Amino acid sequence: MRRAIFFAILLCGVPPNLFAQRYYDSELPRYELGLRLDLVNIHAAGAMVGGGATFHYNFNGHLALDSQFAFGPVTISGGNAGGHTTFLTGIRTGQRVEDSGFFIHARGGFLHYVNANGTSLLSRTSFPAFNVGGTFEQYFGPIRRSGGTNMVFRLEFGALIVPYGSATIIPSSSPTIGSSPAPTGPLRTRVGPVLGLGIGFRF
């Protein structure tokens, strides 16, 4: 009985954050918030640059929820310019090795075109969008735990798939000199390469 009382007193005298720190140090940071820059060129549709925010939730060291929101300028084939908003969410799965990670990702969401100066870019403004590709991560930062450091640099290569269906490009009234002519028929499904750069904070 005396031993039990002594042990209880000892526990009461130990700072509670010691146990919390031990537990926290032993697990992978669950949440990631970050900033992102994307360069996209959709074949025969146009090019766009997007900047925005990312949110990731790590279920474990191999599987994560992967979400991103971006907006920026877009130039449609034929010369019309405007803006776009993109939201994608999906999963990322792969392997971490010390301070690096290698993953494949698959996301789905939407792509929305914004008119510039009242000029329509396409015969519709919103479309479903899908992104697949690979992700390289490098972990760094001033705070290090057994689960990793508190910051991440992310480099992605992939493809953006947009089923435009019967939508068509609205010809520009004043096409940009040197711009490629816009397709005259339905766009159908278009695929374009994506380069993504990002930095995130893990907690």
C-alpha positions, 0 to 999 in steps of 0.5 A: 500500500505504501508503495502505491501511495509513493508511486501516486505522489511521484506521478503527481510531482512529474510535469504532465507535459512530459508524458504529452511530449513523449507521446507527441514526439513518437507520432507523425504530425497529423495536420499540414497547412501550406501554400502552393504554386501550379503551372498548367498547360491543357492541350488545345484549351489554354495555360494557367498559373494558380496559387493558393492553399493546401490542407493535408491530414496524415492517417499514417505514414503512408496514406493522407488526405490531400486537398488544395484550393488555387486561383489565378490567371488563365489564357485560353487558346485564341487569345482570350484571358481571364481567371480560374478557380480550382479545388481538388481533394483526394488521397496521397499514398507512398513511403517516407525514408528519413527526411524524404517522402515519395508518393502518388496522388489522385484528386478530384474536384472542379475547375471554374473559369472567370470572365475578364472584362465581361468577355466569355472564355468558354460556352460554360464556366465550370467543369469537373477536374481530376489530377493524378501524378507523383509527389516528392517531399523534403522535410526540414525545419527548426523543430525536429521530432521522431515523427519528422520535422515541422516543415515540408517542401513539396514538388509535384509532377502530374496531369490535369484531366478536364472533361469539357464535353460539348463546351466550346471556346468563344473566339477572341474579338482581338486575338493576341499576336502569335497565339495559337488558333482556338479549336472550333469544335467541342473540346471533349476531354483534355489533358495537360501537364502540371508542375506544382511547388509548395511549402507546408507546416506540419503539426 
